[in-house]
């Protein structure tokens, strides 16, 4: 029911910033909880941040807290991840995902739809 396309990834030096976007299609976008996940080479997919459908609650992985900010604009069917103070260990493919009726938004099994991902590379 929801199509997700990420953009905004790229190459940045350590300490720099990137803003990722996730464009969603579907009339019910505003009804979905949304999350960002990442997967680095040789590692499992890990939770980055999530936001409830109203935008009233946000959740962050420990590594993201204080550096990353998740937000959404339901009128524009858009999800964002502002990433500051990037570190080489942030290098990964970042994917957005949508959950309907999610309870534990840090669990990827809660999400019904996934984007293809956008590459973020942080050089030292």
ABEGO torsion letter per residue (X at the ends): XBBBBBBGBEBBBBGBBBBBBBBBBEAAAAABBBBBBBBBBGBBBBBABBBBAAGABBBBBAAABGABBBBBBAAAGBBBBBBBGBBAAABBBBBBBBBBGBABAABAAABABBBAEBBBBBBX
